[in-house]
Amino acid sequence: APTATSTHIISNNNVPSCRSSPAVIASRRNPPLFLSSTAESSSSSALKRLPESAVELTLSIPATATSAAYDKTLSEVAKKVAIPGFRKGAKIPPPVIENAWSKNGGKKALKTMAINELVGELIGSALKDEYDLEPIGQPSLVTSAEELAADFVPGEDLEVTIRCDVWPEIQWMESEGKDKPYLGLTGTYKRKPFNQERFDAALRDLKERYVELEPIA
């Protein structure tokens, strides 16, 4: 994440530091739209500040929400697959959809899609609305959705941890005779090395989320 260095204008006492002991903040939130019909589907979260303006957000997602997310995934997939005996988009029993999706990873792939859908719905409002934080770049799961899918059971509670960079909080000191106290400051930026494994995982995730099946004549 970007870091700013100053000669004498910024006081360290006025800039919240992420290098001190991690601060953990807990909060609760209302469900997103596609979960609004489920009972007791509000999730709780806890925020942990990390060095260099990074944070880890832990979401505790209740059983009703995980069930709703998996049902939504099955409903979306049912619109894309052609299954003999069923109209496209019709209500199809989950085992039938899971079997039809076997060439694309089967039930584990569907659970991976549901986890990504669920996290995508919750992460934005959790960061912005609850903690007033603006993420820099794309938040990432500490444990990948593929790994979580191995033990994920729709209809049971799920806990996920997301890590992301956020904009650092800076409070400018008033400087006599200067309307813009930030003029003259210098800054540095260190780019993280390219990670092929994370890139491949993100690419697989995109393929799984947007894949479309077409019948072969």
Secondary structure as UniProt FT lines:
FT   STRAND          3..5
FT   HELIX           12..14
FT   STRAND          24..29
FT   HELIX           33..35
FT   TURN            36..37
FT   TURN            39..40
FT   STRAND          43..50
FT   TURN            51..53
FT   STRAND          54..61
FT   HELIX           63..78
FT   TURN            79..80
FT   TURN            84..85
FT   TURN            88..89
FT   HELIX           94..100
FT   HELIX           102..104
FT   HELIX           106..125
FT   HELIX           126..130
FT   STRAND          135..141
FT   HELIX           145..151
FT   TURN            154..155
FT   STRAND          158..166
FT   TURN            176..177
FT   TURN            181..184
FT   STRAND          186..188
FT   HELIX           196..210
//
